[in-house]
Amino acid sequence: MSCLNEIVSQKPKLTIRKRDIFRATLADNCGNLGYLGIAPDASEYHVVVPVDLKLARGVKALNQPDDGTPFGGYRGWHYYECAPYVGDKDSTNRQQQVEDNTQLLSIWLQQLGIKIALIN
């Protein structure tokens, strides 16, 4: 019975490159946002960058494209918006926001039943 409990309690694990979170973390004044798309079965992910801020707001307002692929992504995938950092080229602000986005992404995926492993 304990083996069955272990199998049931195991969650999918997704390996994410930290540099991809870095790529999706854009400056707040650039007019774009970055997203990570997560496959429904957590087998893979992809980066969608840059996404025009107006397009992103339209999709968030449920003005979904007819083909079901928000931001040029895939139907049925989960999309996480990486919060932008304040400033132009300040690597300190960007790196801190990458750390914050990594933590928030992990929490968001846990709510979907997905654990992540980070690699460089």
Secondary structure, DSSP 8 states (H G I E B T S, - for coil): -HHHHHHHH---EEEEEHHHHHHH--BTTSSEEEEEEE-TTSS-EEEEEEEEHHHHHHHHTT---TTS-GGG--TT-EEEEE--BSSSS-HHHHHHHHHHHHHHHHHHHHHTT-EEEEE-
